[in-house]
Amino acid sequence: MATTIPNSLLKYSGTSISDLLQSSSNGVNGVPLKSLGKTTRLGSSSLIRRRDFSVSALIKKGKKKDEHPWPEDADPNVKGGVLSHLSHFKPLKTKPKPVTLDFERPLMDLEKKIIDVRKMAQETGLDFSDQIIMLQNKYEQALKDLYTHLTPIQRVNIARHPNRPTFLDHVINITDKWVELHGDRAGYDDPAIVTGLGTIDGQRYMFIGQQKGRNTKENIQRNFGMPTPHGYRKALRMMYYADHHGFPIITFIDTPGAYADLRSEELGQGEAIAFNLRTMFGLKVPIVSIVIGEGGSGGALAIGCANKLLMMENAVFFVASPEACAAILWKSAKASPKAAEKLKITAPELCKLGICDGIIPEPLGGAHADSAWTSQQIKIAVTEAMAELKKMDIPELLNHRMLKFRSLGGFQEGLPVEPEKKVNMKQKEEPIVQREEISKSSDIELEGEVEKLRGQIMKARESSTELPKLGIDEMIEKLKREVDQEYAEAAKAMGLTDSLNKLRDEFLKSRKSSEQAMDPNLVEKIEKLKADFNLGLSEAPNYASLTYKLDMLKEISKAKKLSEQNEKAMTLKQEFNKRFKEVMNRADVKKKIEALEADIASARGSKDEALVKALKEKIVKLKKEVEFELADVLKSLRLDVDVVKSKTKALNEQIPLPDIKYRIDELNEDINQGIEEAISSTDLKNKIELLKLEMVKAGKTPDSETKNKIDALKQQIKQKLAVVLASSSLVEKHANLKEEIAQAVENSGDSDESVLKEDLRYGDSGVGIAAGRI
């Protein structure tokens, strides 16, 4: 077959110019532009001439596929208008096979019985109408009971039902006219998102929805309703189009989530979703979103930022599927029923949380039981929501959309658990072996924590820093809980749990008020139970663990008590020192102390008894004044103060402090004189000279023999010197003076003790000092 184009005038039969220039994949050999104007053979008989040229092409034999989706004899009166033929979505030629969910199997048994009875009636000709009516009533009642008490995971299964109506099913049922629009104007048309214009009661709307397949072939084509970035960009283009022309937008959500393959990520899946989210909050037309199946994560939100979010009765809306949540939290997808309950993903739960604005009812058995009725319910809900939103001006509409999402979220505490949620929620008891293993591991962890805390306490004591108070308190509370648990385990092992619980109830009933006396019989029962418990405690299997934890609790409690006492003492000491300095730095006290110091300095060495007595009286008086001041300080710190009685003797019996110091000086002079006399003796003097000679010979590094000789000479000199000093009267003088000093220290207080000891240092160790000076 040849097609000729003479003088640029196109003449063809049965084909368009676009068919001629398509790629060979469509069964047509194309014509390169560079061949125009040249004589080139195409196929077996094609020629192109410069002036009067013709284009010839070979077409594959066989039936040619229609270029357009509508048939040659298109019905102009079809529902939705003739343009509805542009959509590739056509009614299924075969009725979908019924699918029975697991929880619907009891209903199928009843339905099978009804079919069997009808078949029997037809075969036998007998009247079984009463039995059939009874079975039908029973079936309807069971269907109603089942679908009015659905669990969250059962609603998830209904939302994923293979026969559930899709977005295009609902659109065709609710629109008067409908035309599908394609492409994202970037080179791709994602079949998972369908967009188009339609009218409801004469009002134009922009429809955007996620489309699943009705069978395996369609699901593969529609990518199981999981859009790529191209699909979201197509939806974005249609949103801009609707915003420009003032068409309200209706979106249908039905996706497990955005497609998460490598190619989608490379094309910017996250960016496409985020761009849609931002854009939808700025559109100046009303937006209503309807969740007709499952709405998964960001893939649903990308077309779900609306003024009103409606949900079908059995639809679900989640951030993560129950299976994914169970795999993350419980490491198994088998926990999906528990995850579905905790996620709060059903329409009633989301309505309570303020995320969903309305629930669209479904027939018993799900939306697939009567898709036409379900579509009409969607139409009614959309019409009512749009009527409410159209009353708002643009600023109010935008603010309404923003506030809807800003108000999401919140916390509720102290709410009672609904009774029906407590049914069949008892946790399975763990085996005893496993419980023992858990107990052992917890004991090891507890021991490690205690050892760590001990190290911190020891480190704090060495560095004189504060103990880790928070850590100690937490450990004490934890040990108390562990000890209580061990006591409970011991009571259980001894078989006293029931008796303990019974006695506890009796005790609570008897003590209606704190002032009421306890029943003597009850006291006797408590004492008897206590004795039985203590008697059998050592035989309990966990006795070793109990005693170990009790010891740890006592040790940590003791450390806490010592820490508190030290902290309190340190605080009081710091406060007392601060107040003491304030008292001693007062002008009047300072003046008195300075005057007293001047009198003591002038009286040093004086033997006038009247002067010394007057000076003593001044010292005692000033001391009492300071003591009374310090007593007031201690009282201000809320400390009990006993009046300190002076242990001093009468003033006339006391030994004057200046006289004692004078006598100490005399004793030191006598000791020095005795040492000089002993050294001047011929025998000791010779030994000292010999020692000096040996030390000069030895030098800085003496050998062992010389060193032993020097040590022997030193020992002989010390012994000789001790003998000389001990034979003199110095020992007796030293003993008498020591007694007098002890008495003076006791009478005068601790303030002069260091001074007297410093003055007596030579007299207390005269022999050692003498040897050192040699």
ABEGO torsion letter per residue (X at the ends): XBBBBBGGBBBBBGBBAAAAABBAAAGBBBBBAAABGBBBBBEAABBBBAABBBBBBBBBBEBBBBABABBABBBAABBGEAAAAABABBBBABBBBBBBBAAAAAAAAAAAAAAAAAAAAAAAGBBAAAAAAAAAAAAAAAAAAAAAABBAAAAAAAAABAABBBAAAAAAAABABBBBBBEAGAGBBBAABBBEBBBBGGBBBBBBBBBBBABAAAAAAAGGGBBBAAAAAAAAAAAAAAAAAGBBBBBBBBBAEBBABAAAAAAGAAAAAAAAAAAAAABABBBBBBBABBBBEAAAAAAABBABBBBBAABBBBABBAAAAAAAAAGBAAAAAAAAAAAGABAAAAAAAGABABBBBBBBGEAAABAAAAAAAAAAAAAAAAAAAAABBAAAAAAAAAAAAAABEEBBBGBBBBAAAABGABBBBBBAAAAAAAAAAAAAAAAAAAAAAAAAAAAAAAAGBBBBAAAAAAAAAAAAAAAAAAAAAAAAAAGAAAAAAAAAAAAAAABABAABBBBAAAAAAAAAAAAAAAAAAAABAAAAAAAAAAAAAAAAAAAAAAAAAAAAAAAAAAAAAAAAAAAAABAAAAAAAAAAAAAAAAABGBABAAAAAAAAAAAAAAAAAAAAAAAAAAAAAGBBBBBBBBABBBAAABBBAAAAAAAAAAAAAAAAAAAAAAAABAAAAAAAAAAAAAAAAAEABBBAAAAAAAAAAAAAAAAAAAAAAAABAAAAAAAAAAAAAAAAAAAAEAAAAAAAAAAAAAAABAAAAAAAAX
